[in-house]
Amino acid sequence: MRLTLTMTVTAIGSFLFGLAYLLVPNCLASLYGLTLDPASQYPRFFGSVLVGFATLLWLSRNVTSGRALRAILVGSFVASCTGLVVAIIQALDPAGNALQWSTVVIYLLLSLGYGDFVLRTPPPR
């Protein structure tokens, strides 16, 4: 149940942030006190990846074991850890506001959650 809940919450959050980055990246960035180059499509690429990640997690959230689940969990753990590093670097940059630390907290919680599934709990069969 905890694995299903973690994957479901991650899928929903990824989908919502992905849509925001796809549709209104400048509005989303302004919440964090950041200004984006209007010509840059990189935020939309990020949104596209988040929507794809959300789809993968949503469709696999009820899988209970197997090599595919293990691959999804390891990939989610790696994505969370690398996202955490990027979020920390961004939060330490003087550009932006304190809301950037919310991204650090989100990625920290995801890293701890997926890390538990990958490193501590018995691996899926």
C-alpha positions in Angstrom: 0.0 0.0 0.0 2.8 2.5 0.8 4.5 1.9 -2.5 1.2 2.4 -4.4 0.5 5.6 -2.5 4.1 6.9 -3.1 3.9 6.3 -6.8 0.4 7.8 -7.0 1.3 11.0 -5.2 4.5 11.3 -7.2 2.5 10.8 -10.5 -0.1 13.4 -9.6 2.5 16.0 -8.4 4.6 15.3 -11.5 1.6 15.7 -13.8 0.5 19.0 -12.3 4.0 20.5 -12.3 4.5 19.1 -15.8 1.4 20.8 -17.1 2.3 24.1 -15.5 5.8 23.9 -17.1 4.2 23.1 -20.4 1.5 25.6 -20.4 2.6 28.6 -18.2 6.3 28.3 -17.5 6.8 32.0 -16.9 3.9 32.2 -14.4 5.3 29.2 -12.5 8.8 30.7 -12.5 7.5 34.0 -11.2 6.1 32.2 -8.1 9.7 31.4 -7.2 10.9 34.9 -7.9 12.6 33.8 -11.2 12.4 35.3 -14.7 12.7 33.0 -17.7 13.8 33.9 -21.2 10.5 34.0 -23.1 12.2 32.4 -26.1 13.6 29.4 -24.2 11.8 26.1 -24.6 13.8 24.3 -21.9 11.1 24.7 -19.2 8.6 23.1 -21.6 11.1 20.2 -22.2 11.2 19.7 -18.4 7.4 19.8 -18.3 7.3 17.2 -21.1 9.6 14.9 -19.1 7.5 15.4 -15.9 4.3 14.4 -17.8 6.0 11.3 -19.2 7.3 10.4 -15.7 3.9 10.9 -14.3 2.4 8.6 -16.9 5.0 5.9 -16.2 4.4 6.0 -12.5 0.6 6.2 -12.8 0.4 3.2 -15.1 2.8 1.1 -13.0 1.5 2.1 -9.5 -0.3 -1.2 -9.0 2.6 -3.5 -10.0 3.7 -5.4 -7.0 6.9 -7.1 -8.1 9.3 -7.9 -10.9 12.3 -6.6 -12.7 10.2 -3.8 -14.3 9.1 -2.5 -11.0 12.7 -2.6 -9.7 13.8 -0.6 -12.7 11.1 2.0 -12.2 12.0 2.4 -8.5 15.7 2.7 -9.2 15.0 5.3 -11.9 12.7 7.2 -9.6 15.3 7.2 -6.9 18.0 8.4 -9.3 15.7 11.1 -10.7 14.8 12.2 -7.1 18.5 12.4 -6.0 19.7 14.3 -9.0 16.6 16.6 -8.7 17.6 17.2 -5.1 21.1 18.3 -6.0 19.8 20.7 -8.7 17.1 22.0 -6.3 19.8 22.7 -3.6 22.0 24.5 -6.0 19.1 26.6 -7.2 17.9 27.4 -3.7 21.4 28.6 -2.7 21.6 30.9 -5.7 20.6 34.5 -4.6 18.2 34.7 -7.6 14.7 33.7 -6.6 12.9 33.6 -3.3 12.4 31.4 -0.2 9.7 29.3 -2.0 12.6 27.6 -3.9 13.3 25.6 -0.6 9.9 23.9 -1.1 11.4 22.2 -4.1 14.3 21.0 -2.0 11.8 19.6 0.5 9.8 17.8 -2.2 12.9 16.2 -3.7 14.3 15.3 -0.3 11.1 13.5 0.6 11.0 11.7 -2.8 14.7 10.7 -2.4 14.0 9.3 1.1 10.9 7.5 -0.1 12.3 5.9 -3.2 15.6 5.3 -1.4 13.8 3.3 1.2 12.2 1.1 -1.5 15.4 0.7 -3.4 18.0 0.4 -0.5 16.3 -0.7 2.6 13.1 -2.7 2.0 13.3 -6.2 0.5 13.7 -5.7 -3.3 10.7 -6.4 -5.5 10.8 -9.9 -7.1 
